[in-house]
Amino acid sequence: MEGIQKPQGSVVIIGAGTQGRRLAYMWSSRGGTVCLVDLQEQQLQDGLKYVEQLRADDTDHQGDWGKVDISQPSSLQSILKDAWLVVECVPENLELKRKLITQLDALAPEDTIIASNSSSYGIFEIIEGMSLKNNKRVMSAHCYWPPETSAIEIMGHKDSDPKLIDLVLKQCKEHGFSPFHVKRDSIGYIYNRIWAAIKRETLLTLSEGVATPKEIDAIFKDVLKTPKGPCEQMDVVGLDVVLDIENHYAESRSGIPSGPRDYLRDMIQGGSLGVKNGRGFYDYEELK
């Protein structure tokens, strides 16, 4: 891809879970074709329904919606032939992501950009020690909760092609994201590094009996005018996912306190995972 130009072709998203289906909505919002790929047929069907619901809720949308196709991984090579971008949204397992990036690098045409949506692992960690056919086109494209939260962080690595980074930043903006360029290797990107400190202090505050989840969220929202407090936000993400991310920080940096992780482990062992199973810092069955 020479220079900054409008790319031709589709966007392929590997993984039709919570993030994948939301990305399918975003990348199809300007008329482009998206292909959702997943091993589980039910995930694919649920993903399509979710995209349709998001579209129905978007009463202010202008222009044509793009087509969203679905496919099994067995057809991956033929799907990638027409893709300008492929995004992996598989579970936060480093070995799984490394295996998939290797496969995509082998199958995708030379000019197809390969991006990881991982929240836990930067692209520099995923490809460390790997021998790729074309590592200049590989990057992180980490989003949060689109379309409600439109921020997306684009992070390359030491060998990334700056033109491709610029291209993805531009295309993200054109498709309704608010793109931010992470200019150096950074575990946690930009926002999650700051958010991690808030999470840890929240968990320490709870473990010390200083305040309840409801009180912490209330004062946080009152002062910062945010729609959700830290306990509510952790419940949405999933307490098991929060613990996985905290474990990764602890493995990568010295001085990370163990108390917040211990508090999370106790909650998880007690059956509290957050919104996904109806009970976390709040009981979501009672709130219905």
Residue pairs with C-beta under 8 A, 6 or more apart in sequence:
1 7
1 84
1 111
1 113
1 163
1 164
1 167
2 163
3 163
4 163
4 166
4 167
4 170
5 167
7 84
7 85
7 167
7 171
8 84
9 82
9 83
9 84
9 112
10 32
10 33
10 34
10 35
10 79
10 82
10 83
10 84
11 27
11 28
11 32
11 33
11 34
11 35
11 83
11 84
11 85
11 86
11 87
12 34
12 35
12 37
12 79
12 80
12 83
12 85
12 86
12 87
13 20
13 23
13 24
13 27
13 34
13 35
13 36
13 37
13 86
13 87
13 89
14 20
14 37
14 38
14 73
14 86
14 87
14 88
14 89
14 90
14 100
14 104
15 37
15 38
15 88
15 89
15 90
15 91
16 24
16 36
16 37
16 38
16 40
16 43
16 44
16 46
16 47
16 70
16 89
17 38
17 43
17 47
17 89
17 91
19 89
19 117
19 143
20 36
20 38
20 47
20 89
21 36
21 46
21 47
21 48
21 50
21 51
22 50
22 54
22 143
22 145
22 146
22 147
23 87
23 89
23 117
23 143
23 146
24 34
24 36
24 47
24 51
24 68
25 50
25 51
25 54
25 55
25 146
25 147
26 143
26 146
26 147
26 175
26 176
26 177
27 34
27 66
27 85
27 175
28 34
28 51
28 65
28 66
28 67
28 68
29 61
29 65
29 66
29 175
29 176
30 63
30 66
30 174
30 175
30 176
31 63
31 64
31 65
31 66
32 66
32 175
33 66
33 67
33 68
33 69
34 66
34 67
34 68
34 69
35 68
35 69
35 70
35 71
35 79
35 83
36 44
36 47
36 48
36 68
36 69
36 70
36 71
37 70
37 71
37 72
37 73
37 76
37 79
38 44
38 47
38 70
38 72
38 73
39 72
39 73
41 72
44 70
44 71
45 70
47 70
48 68
48 70
51 68
54 147
55 61
55 65
58 147
71 79
76 103
76 107
77 107
80 86
80 104
80 107
80 108
80 109
80 112
81 109
83 108
83 109
83 112
84 111
84 112
84 113
85 112
85 113
85 115
85 168
85 171
86 104
86 108
86 112
86 113
86 114
86 115
87 115
87 116
87 117
87 141
88 97
88 100
88 101
88 104
88 114
88 115
88 116
88 117
88 118
89 117
90 96
90 97
90 100
92 118
92 119
92 120
92 121
92 241
92 244
92 245
94 120
94 121
94 125
94 126
97 116
97 118
97 121
97 126
98 126
98 127
98 130
101 114
101 116
101 126
101 127
101 130
101 132
101 138
102 130
102 132
104 114
105 114
105 132
105 133
105 134
105 135
105 138
106 133
108 114
110 133
110 134
110 137
111 137
112 137
113 137
113 138
113 139
113 164
113 167
113 168
114 137
114 138
114 139
115 138
115 139
115 140
115 141
115 168
116 123
116 126
116 138
116 139
116 140
116 141
116 142
117 140
117 141
117 142
117 143
118 126
118 140
118 142
119 142
119 192
119 241
119 245
120 244
120 245
120 248
121 248
122 140
122 155
122 157
122 185
122 186
122 187
122 189
123 138
123 139
123 140
123 155
123 156
123 157
124 157
124 158
124 185
125 187
127 135
127 138
127 157
132 138
135 157
135 159
135 160
136 159
136 160
136 161
136 164
137 161
137 164
138 157
138 160
139 154
139 155
139 156
139 157
139 160
139 164
139 165
139 168
140 153
140 154
140 155
140 156
140 182
140 189
141 152
141 153
141 154
141 168
141 172
142 152
142 153
142 155
142 189
143 149
143 151
143 152
143 153
143 177
144 151
144 152
144 191
145 236
146 152
146 176
146 177
147 176
150 176
150 177
150 178
151 177
151 178
151 180
151 191
152 172
152 177
152 178
152 179
152 180
153 179
153 180
153 181
153 182
153 189
153 190
153 191
154 165
154 168
154 169
154 172
154 179
154 180
154 181
154 182
155 181
155 182
155 185
155 186
155 189
156 162
156 164
156 165
157 185
158 185
165 181
168 179
169 179
169 181
172 179
173 179
180 190
182 189
182 190
186 193
187 193
187 248
187 249
187 252
187 253
188 195
188 196
188 249
192 245
196 245
196 246
196 249
198 230
199 230
199 234
199 242
199 246
199 260
200 246
200 256
200 257
200 260
202 216
202 230
202 231
202 234
203 259
203 260
203 263
203 264
204 257
204 259
204 260
204 263
205 211
205 216
206 212
206 213
206 216
206 231
206 263
207 259
207 260
207 262
207 263
211 219
213 229
213 231
213 281
213 282
214 231
214 282
216 229
216 230
216 231
217 228
217 229
217 230
217 231
217 232
218 229
219 229
220 226
220 229
220 230
221 227
221 228
221 229
228 236
231 280
231 281
231 282
232 281
232 282
234 242
234 274
234 280
234 281
235 274
235 275
235 280
235 281
235 282
235 284
236 274
236 275
237 274
238 273
238 274
238 275
238 276
239 264
239 267
239 268
239 272
239 273
239 274
239 280
240 268
240 273
242 264
243 261
243 264
243 265
243 268
246 256
246 260
246 261
246 264
247 261
249 256
250 256
250 258
250 261
267 280
271 277
271 279
272 279
272 280
272 281
273 279
273 280
274 280
274 281
275 284
278 284
278 285
279 285
